């Protein structure tokens, strides 16, 4: 671990991790809560995201406007997001406004009032957000995919929730969720930039002292199942996501899986972009991604194409997935490693990126992994490692989600049969 990185655990259980970047004039702060979509019961799906919205809607000493105004008066930025395994509240400030930032984060996490009038306003906002997602094919297709890959379980449910459930959530639901999940031992406070660790510890101890205590609630294990979702809709494009079970963060083949995804569809030089867009003109957008969770992962490919191109697109895609299992040029692997390493090292120059990275490392691994250790693991990946993970992934049961003019999209069974032949 870098000498600039320090970790402390308060008696309350709050974990604090900081990284000093003394040559910058700014700092980034974040409170990362081990709570997200996969921690929700089916009857409260979307409550993590609802709560994230409500955190900015007023506390015992600040109105919603005063929260925004206080940060923007000093030129700062504040925001939040909800994911499947974490809810994050973060801000960026000049270094002299450190205490103000810790105060604001502590205030919204421990003293939010959940005013009933604000709840109703934000309910309307969230319902509009759900509506916007439903009307955006290249967004909603991923919800369809997730539900098909992980049916009838938290991992498969939409982060935003549904109209029906959001309409049932009230103040008592929000307060109970906070008491169960926003407990001291579930919070990681992270800071990166021109900061001093001991100073941060002292401030967090003061401004986060009213967090509830309690026992951690473990999420249900992810249980990938796979399958097929098809929805005919009058659209100009067919939207397709084809995915497979991948590996978790701690798996020995994690970095080979990440490199595999980049080789396939991680940039303009990637195989899918070159073969399907540049050479054949079958798509405007195509890419692959490797979504990793604490206990599993998914490697997926998204493409948007015209009705007449869907069959050829899937045919070429299948062939590329078969090729990558046994043929990668050494220079291709070298280029892909360079992409991954440069992405890592460039992100280290950003206080916001470092703030999130060190928090996520602490959550996942229980320590902050130095960049040189990650680079060493990337450099150690051999061609055979990529072939092994590619064969493992692409011989697993696939998930296919399609939306739009999909009459010519082949069936999941056809795709699985072609991949195994």
Secondary structure, 3 states (H helix, E strand, C coil): CCCCEEEEECCCCCEEEEEECCCCCEEEEEEEECCCHHHCCHHHCCHHHHHHHHCCCCECCCCHHHHHHHHHHCCCEEEEEECCCCEEEEEEEEHHHHHHHHHHHHHHHHCECCCHHHHHHHHHHHHHHHHHHHCCHHHHHHHHHHHHHCCCCHHHCCCCCCHHHHCCCCHHHHHHHHHHHCEHHHEEEEEEECCCHHHHHHHHHHHCCCCECCCCCCCCCCCCCCEEEEEECCCCCEEEEEEEEECCCCCCCHHHHHHHHHHHHCCCCCHHHHHHHHCCCCEEEEEEEEEECCCCEEEEEEEEECHHHHHHHHHHHHHHHHHCCCCCCHHHHHHHHHHHHHHHHHHCCCHHHHHHHHHHHHHHHCCCCCHHHHHHHHHCCCHHHHHHHHHHHHCCCCEEEEEECCCCCCCHHHHHHHHHC
